[in-house]
């Protein structure tokens, strides 16, 4: 793999020589277990991400309520930007899906959007906002992608979208508001779970945690999920629209966040969340899984850092909007896919082996 000059810009050069300072314990003292600090970091980072998500989705619900009260091109634009912020928060928290987000994932993020299913749900919706109605629907009719479809439409100009929101007594907007409120409620539940018990369970792994009997169990769960999240980026988010799995031509309709043109933004936020779990804040000393990899010796951490920078560069270079560029610039998307997969393989074949991680069976096995 090539190492590009962008490594310096990411601030990785400062971190390459940073390891875990191991203090030789004195007589009768126990050597500190670095996993304790790593799990504390993951608990803090996961909680912060969940709170950011809850705040962003609460704002989305409020802005959507304002949109429905007075639909204009300006208020629609505000709702679209609020959706983008909420989507980025969700995509960044994706790397922490080993936690409470798991039970809400399908209801928050089902895609590709089944437009006919959403339209049927709109047609059958009550005339006033009723949270219980959303509870009767399947995951293909709700979540951030369904709301994206309503707010951004398919090649529709803002004026046409605003007019549509007011049709049939504003039923389309009522449904959008119900979606936004459900998204906010679920995100609030995720944040409450991280703040309430899950972060404490993660910190206390091996010390009375009811979820993780040992610290190894907790580290294994995190690394397995990071591997799986990268596999999802490779397979669902890129292989499928590229046609790699079926041998079919590229299919832009299978791209994530295609209505908003946020496909590349989603992948970038996914990678940022991965880095938060693996390393920590970009310019800070290592605090995440990286600490354990450095402590175990060898060059695996350096290789992960280099490959992360390469994968991020390819993702940042993806043309916008992806739905227009996927066919004529297929090679760009394939390059991003390949570099993300190289990062996944490093985690699965090098890091997991180095740390003695027990790999979980998943649909993404095969290396």
TAURSUL-V299227 format. One record per run of one state. SS is the DSSP state (helix for helix, strand for strand, loop for the rest). FROM is the first residue (numbers start at 1). LEN is the number of residues. If there is no record, write none. Layout:
ss | from | len
SS | FROM | LEN
SS | FROM | LEN
This chain:
ss | from | len
loop | 1 | 5
helix | 6 | 4
loop | 10 | 2
helix | 12 | 4
loop | 16 | 18
helix | 34 | 36
loop | 70 | 3
helix | 73 | 24
loop | 97 | 3
helix | 100 | 9
loop | 109 | 6
helix | 115 | 9
loop | 124 | 7
helix | 131 | 5
loop | 136 | 3
helix | 139 | 3
loop | 142 | 2
helix | 144 | 9
loop | 153 | 5
helix | 158 | 8
loop | 166 | 1
helix | 167 | 37
loop | 204 | 11
helix | 215 | 28
loop | 243 | 9
helix | 252 | 3
loop | 255 | 8
helix | 263 | 16
loop | 279 | 10
helix | 289 | 8
loop | 297 | 3
helix | 300 | 17
loop | 317 | 5
helix | 322 | 7
loop | 329 | 1
helix | 330 | 25
loop | 355 | 13
